[in-house]
Amino acid sequence: CNIVKRTHYEESEKYASRIIALHLHDNDGSGDLHQNPFTGSFDWKWLAGVLKKSSYTNPLNFELNCRRTPFYDPESSDHTDEIRRFLADAMERGCRFAQMCQE
């Protein structure tokens, strides 16, 4: 919905009744960045509303990439700590979105 400085919210909402799977991540509109929720410019409140109105009951699937976040340090030889921080942040943000979908 939020690719290449364009949004496709209206188009996506039109097909909400047909959702069978999700590929969720955030970005700034410049590309397919796979960032944690609430870190870019995607409208998560809008999506929570769409999902609440739809018949979708399957899992919320987040496809995320640590390398495109502030947690990644290319100079580090051991990425264990930064990956743990990234995953903790992803879990907190994913749970926040799941809660939004239930309210």
N, CA and C atoms as a LAMMPS dump frame, in Angstrom:
ITEM: TIMESTEP
0
ITEM: NUMBER OF ATOMS
309
ITEM: BOX BOUNDS ff ff ff
-5.0000000000000000e+02 5.0000000000000000e+02
-5.0000000000000000e+02 5.0000000000000000e+02
-5.0000000000000000e+02 5.0000000000000000e+02
ITEM: ATOMS id mol type element x y z
1 1 1 N 0.805 -1.211 0
2 1 2 C 0 0 0
3 1 3 C 0.839 1.263 0
4 2 1 N 2.112 1.161 0.318
5 2 2 C 2.92 2.357 0.549
6 2 3 C 4.262 2.216 -0.18
7 3 1 N 4.201 2.166 -1.5
8 3 2 C 5.412 1.937 -2.283
9 3 3 C 5.646 3.083 -3.26
10 4 1 N 6.876 3.464 -3.402
11 4 2 C 7.353 4.463 -4.362
12 4 3 C 6.562 5.766 -4.268
13 5 1 N 6.506 6.306 -3.067
14 5 2 C 5.87 7.605 -2.802
15 5 3 C 4.401 7.659 -3.2
16 6 1 N 3.789 6.501 -3.424
17 6 2 C 2.362 6.454 -3.72
18 6 3 C 1.695 5.573 -2.683
19 7 1 N 0.463 5.83 -2.416
20 7 2 C -0.279 4.95 -1.53
21 7 3 C -1.401 4.297 -2.31
22 8 1 N -1.717 3.116 -1.92
23 8 2 C -2.764 2.337 -2.581
24 8 3 C -3.826 1.927 -1.564
25 9 1 N -4.085 2.805 -0.612
26 9 2 C -5.016 2.475 0.448
27 9 3 C -6.417 2.188 -0.08
28 10 1 N -6.934 3.064 -0.926
29 10 2 C -8.299 2.867 -1.432
30 10 3 C -8.417 1.584 -2.23
31 11 1 N -7.437 1.317 -3.085
32 11 2 C -7.456 0.089 -3.875
33 11 3 C -7.429 -1.139 -2.969
34 12 1 N -6.608 -1.087 -1.94
35 12 2 C -6.475 -2.221 -1.03
36 12 3 C -7.742 -2.424 -0.219
37 13 1 N -8.351 -1.355 0.221
38 13 2 C -9.561 -1.46 1.02
39 13 3 C -10.706 -2.095 0.227
40 14 1 N -10.717 -1.833 -1.061
41 14 2 C -11.763 -2.371 -1.932
42 14 3 C -11.757 -3.905 -1.928
43 15 1 N -10.584 -4.499 -1.723
44 15 2 C -10.452 -5.955 -1.787
45 15 3 C -10.261 -6.593 -0.407
46 16 1 N -10.609 -5.892 0.646
47 16 2 C -10.395 -6.389 2.007
48 16 3 C -11.089 -7.724 2.258
49 17 1 N -12.224 -7.94 1.646
50 17 2 C -12.953 -9.195 1.87
51 17 3 C -12.24 -10.398 1.254
52 18 1 N -11.226 -10.149 0.44
53 18 2 C -10.5 -11.235 -0.224
54 18 3 C -9.137 -11.532 0.414
55 19 1 N -8.815 -10.898 1.519
56 19 2 C -7.511 -11.114 2.145
57 19 3 C -7.406 -12.56 2.631
58 20 1 N -6.341 -13.239 2.205
59 20 2 C -6.1 -14.611 2.669
60 20 3 C -4.736 -14.746 3.351
61 21 1 N -3.867 -13.772 3.167
62 21 2 C -2.549 -13.779 3.806
63 21 3 C -2.038 -12.346 3.878
64 22 1 N -1.123 -12.123 4.799
65 22 2 C -0.55 -10.789 4.967
66 22 3 C 0.972 -10.843 4.879
67 23 1 N 1.534 -9.794 4.366
68 23 2 C 2.987 -9.6 4.25
69 23 3 C 3.209 -8.191 4.786
70 24 1 N 3.408 -8.086 6.101
71 24 2 C 3.404 -6.791 6.762
72 24 3 C 4.809 -6.3 7.092
73 25 1 N 5.035 -5.039 6.831
74 25 2 C 6.258 -4.355 7.243
75 25 3 C 6.07 -2.884 6.961
76 26 1 N 6.956 -2.07 7.474
77 26 2 C 6.859 -0.631 7.273
78 26 3 C 7.935 -0.18 6.303
79 27 1 N 7.752 1.006 5.779
80 27 2 C 8.74 1.636 4.902
81 27 3 C 8.458 3.128 4.86
82 28 1 N 9.282 3.843 4.144
83 28 2 C 9.091 5.291 4.033
84 28 3 C 8.48 5.69 2.696
85 29 1 N 7.991 4.714 1.956
86 29 2 C 7.394 4.977 0.65
87 29 3 C 8.388 4.907 -0.485
88 30 1 N 9.676 4.771 -0.184
89 30 2 C 10.698 4.76 -1.246
90 30 3 C 10.953 3.368 -1.798
91 31 1 N 10.525 2.343 -1.089
92 31 2 C 10.77 0.986 -1.556
93 31 3 C 10.31 -0.044 -0.546
94 32 1 N 10.626 -1.276 -0.814
95 32 2 C 10.201 -2.433 -0.034
96 32 3 C 11.218 -2.689 1.085
97 33 1 N 11.207 -1.856 2.131
98 33 2 C 12.284 -1.828 3.121
99 33 3 C 12.18 -2.87 4.232
100 34 1 N 11.016 -3.418 4.484
101 34 2 C 10.828 -4.456 5.507
102 34 3 C 11.249 -3.995 6.9
103 35 1 N 10.848 -2.796 7.273
104 35 2 C 11.175 -2.248 8.581
105 35 3 C 10.088 -2.581 9.595
106 36 1 N 10.43 -2.443 10.869
107 36 2 C 9.472 -2.734 11.941
108 36 3 C 8.263 -1.803 11.848
109 37 1 N 7.089 -2.286 12.272
110 37 2 C 5.897 -1.445 12.275
111 37 3 C 6.109 -0.147 13.048
112 38 1 N 5.469 0.903 12.606
113 38 2 C 5.477 2.227 13.235
114 38 3 C 6.831 2.936 13.129
115 39 1 N 7.671 2.542 12.196
116 39 2 C 8.959 3.216 12.022
117 39 3 C 9.014 4.01 10.727
118 40 1 N 8.094 3.761 9.828
119 40 2 C 8.06 4.451 8.539
120 40 3 C 6.828 5.314 8.414
121 41 1 N 6.276 5.35 7.224
122 41 2 C 5.129 6.229 6.971
123 41 3 C 3.838 5.471 6.664
124 42 1 N 3.845 4.154 6.828
125 42 2 C 2.637 3.37 6.588
126 42 3 C 1.597 3.68 7.655
127 43 1 N 0.322 3.683 7.263
128 43 2 C -0.787 4.018 8.163
129 43 3 C -1.322 2.739 8.835
130 44 1 N -0.73 2.388 9.965
131 44 2 C -1.108 1.165 10.679
132 44 3 C -2.511 1.268 11.276
133 45 1 N -2.926 2.437 11.678
134 45 2 C -4.28 2.614 12.21
135 45 3 C -5.307 2.286 11.127
136 46 1 N -5.047 2.736 9.91
137 46 2 C -5.938 2.432 8.793
138 46 3 C -6.028 0.924 8.588
139 47 1 N -4.87 0.241 8.565
140 47 2 C -4.877 -1.203 8.329
141 47 3 C -5.603 -1.948 9.432
142 48 1 N -5.415 -1.545 10.673
143 48 2 C -6.132 -2.195 11.774
144 48 3 C -7.636 -2.073 11.557
145 49 1 N -8.087 -0.917 11.117
146 49 2 C -9.51 -0.729 10.831
147 49 3 C -10.002 -1.607 9.705
148 50 1 N -9.206 -1.737 8.654
149 50 2 C -9.575 -2.596 7.521
150 50 3 C -9.673 -4.047 7.984
151 51 1 N -8.687 -4.502 8.746
152 51 2 C -8.695 -5.899 9.192
153 51 3 C -9.845 -6.183 10.14
154 52 1 N -10.201 -5.212 10.979
155 52 2 C -11.337 -5.402 11.886
156 52 3 C -12.644 -5.561 11.113
157 53 1 N -12.771 -4.864 10
158 53 2 C -13.987 -4.932 9.187
159 53 3 C -14.013 -6.164 8.288
160 54 1 N -12.85 -6.742 8.021
161 54 2 C -12.774 -7.879 7.105
162 54 3 C -13.068 -9.185 7.846
163 55 1 N -13.104 -10.267 7.103
164 55 2 C -13.316 -11.581 7.708
165 55 3 C -11.978 -12.288 7.965
166 56 1 N -10.884 -11.575 7.846
167 56 2 C -9.557 -12.17 8.005
168 56 3 C -9.328 -12.616 9.45
169 57 1 N -8.986 -13.896 9.626
170 57 2 C -8.725 -14.434 10.966
171 57 3 C -7.386 -15.165 11.036
172 58 1 N -6.623 -15.141 9.981
173 58 2 C -5.335 -15.823 9.954
174 58 3 C -4.281 -15 10.697
175 59 1 N -3.077 -15.535 10.849
176 59 2 C -2.033 -14.814 11.593
177 59 3 C -1.62 -13.493 10.936
178 60 1 N -1.135 -12.583 11.78
179 60 2 C -0.497 -11.361 11.3
180 60 3 C 0.944 -11.74 10.989
181 61 1 N 1.317 -11.71 9.739
182 61 2 C 2.648 -12.146 9.322
183 61 3 C 3.514 -10.93 9.008
184 62 1 N 4.549 -10.711 9.82
185 62 2 C 5.48 -9.606 9.609
186 62 3 C 6.734 -10.143 8.931
187 63 1 N 7.128 -9.534 7.837
188 63 2 C 8.355 -9.908 7.145
189 63 3 C 9.332 -8.743 7.283
190 64 1 N 10.284 -8.899 8.202
191 64 2 C 11.15 -7.791 8.599
192 64 3 C 12.613 -8.09 8.275
193 65 1 N 13.4 -7.017 8.157
194 65 2 C 14.817 -7.135 7.825
195 65 3 C 15.612 -6.189 8.726
196 66 1 N 16.482 -6.73 9.532
197 66 2 C 17.284 -5.938 10.47
198 66 3 C 18.246 -4.991 9.755
199 67 1 N 18.735 -5.353 8.6
200 67 2 C 19.757 -4.568 7.91
201 67 3 C 19.294 -3.178 7.493
202 68 1 N 18.033 -2.961 7.397
203 68 2 C 17.526 -1.651 6.98
204 68 3 C 16.95 -0.863 8.147
205 69 1 N 17.489 -1.117 9.339
206 69 2 C 17.016 -0.443 10.54
207 69 3 C 18.199 0.166 11.293
208 70 1 N 17.917 1.034 12.258
209 70 2 C 18.997 1.608 13.074
210 70 3 C 19.709 0.573 13.946
211 71 1 N 19.138 -0.622 14.087
212 71 2 C 19.75 -1.655 14.923
213 71 3 C 20.971 -2.286 14.262
214 72 1 N 21.074 -2.186 12.962
215 72 2 C 22.163 -2.86 12.231
216 72 3 C 23.412 -2 12.186
217 73 1 N 24.527 -2.595 12.548
218 73 2 C 25.827 -1.923 12.496
219 73 3 C 26.749 -2.742 11.593
220 74 1 N 26.984 -2.287 10.376
221 74 2 C 27.804 -3.078 9.443
222 74 3 C 29.244 -3.253 9.915
223 75 1 N 29.683 -2.421 10.842
224 75 2 C 31.051 -2.521 11.361
225 75 3 C 31.194 -3.609 12.431
226 76 1 N 30.084 -4.079 12.967
227 76 2 C 30.11 -5.072 14.031
228 76 3 C 30.481 -6.446 13.485
229 77 1 N 31.32 -7.164 14.221
230 77 2 C 31.693 -8.515 13.793
231 77 3 C 30.71 -9.547 14.334
232 78 1 N 30.059 -9.238 15.444
233 78 2 C 29.064 -10.135 16.038
234 78 3 C 27.765 -9.359 16.18
235 79 1 N 26.766 -9.756 15.43
236 79 2 C 25.503 -9.009 15.393
237 79 3 C 24.481 -9.512 16.42
238 80 1 N 24.903 -10.361 17.351
239 80 2 C 23.973 -10.978 18.3
240 80 3 C 23.189 -9.947 19.097
241 81 1 N 23.864 -8.989 19.695
242 81 2 C 23.166 -7.994 20.529
243 81 3 C 22.222 -7.127 19.72
244 82 1 N 22.664 -6.697 18.538
245 82 2 C 21.78 -5.835 17.749
246 82 3 C 20.581 -6.616 17.223
247 83 1 N 20.756 -7.876 16.906
248 83 2 C 19.619 -8.694 16.458
249 83 3 C 18.642 -8.892 17.607
250 84 1 N 19.143 -9.104 18.798
251 84 2 C 18.247 -9.239 19.959
252 84 3 C 17.451 -7.962 20.193
253 85 1 N 18.107 -6.816 20.097
254 85 2 C 17.397 -5.538 20.264
255 85 3 C 16.365 -5.354 19.15
256 86 1 N 16.741 -5.694 17.919
257 86 2 C 15.827 -5.607 16.78
258 86 3 C 14.6 -6.491 17.009
259 87 1 N 14.827 -7.738 17.432
260 87 2 C 13.712 -8.668 17.642
261 87 3 C 12.818 -8.226 18.798
262 88 1 N 13.398 -7.695 19.861
263 88 2 C 12.589 -7.199 20.979
264 88 3 C 11.722 -6.021 20.524
265 89 1 N 12.308 -5.139 19.713
266 89 2 C 11.564 -4.002 19.184
267 89 3 C 10.455 -4.484 18.255
268 90 1 N 10.767 -5.442 17.401
269 90 2 C 9.772 -5.986 16.473
270 90 3 C 8.614 -6.636 17.229
271 91 1 N 8.932 -7.364 18.294
272 91 2 C 7.89 -8.017 19.091
273 91 3 C 6.973 -6.986 19.742
274 92 1 N 7.562 -5.954 20.334
275 92 2 C 6.761 -4.921 20.991
276 92 3 C 5.852 -4.225 19.976
277 93 1 N 6.389 -3.883 18.826
278 93 2 C 5.606 -3.178 17.81
279 93 3 C 4.55 -4.083 17.181
280 94 1 N 4.905 -5.352 16.953
281 94 2 C 3.934 -6.301 16.407
282 94 3 C 2.78 -6.53 17.37
283 95 1 N 3.09 -6.642 18.653
284 95 2 C 2.034 -6.81 19.668
285 95 3 C 1.153 -5.567 19.746
286 96 1 N 1.762 -4.393 19.613
287 96 2 C 0.981 -3.151 19.616
288 96 3 C -0.009 -3.157 18.453
289 97 1 N 0.448 -3.567 17.264
290 97 2 C -0.464 -3.608 16.128
291 97 3 C -1.55 -4.666 16.334
292 98 1 N -1.2 -5.828 16.85
293 98 2 C -2.199 -6.873 17.103
294 98 3 C -3.267 -6.354 18.053
295 99 1 N -2.853 -5.611 19.061
296 99 2 C -3.814 -5.028 20.01
297 99 3 C -4.736 -4.044 19.3
298 100 1 N -4.186 -3.247 18.399
299 100 2 C -4.998 -2.287 17.631
300 100 3 C -6.068 -3.019 16.824
301 101 1 N -5.745 -4.193 16.324
302 101 2 C -6.684 -4.963 15.508
303 101 3 C -7.819 -5.562 16.348
304 102 1 N -7.606 -5.656 17.641
305 102 2 C -8.614 -6.246 18.534
306 102 3 C -9.487 -5.215 19.222
307 103 1 N -9.047 -3.975 19.278
308 103 2 C -9.798 -2.944 20.005
309 103 3 C -11.063 -2.542 19.299
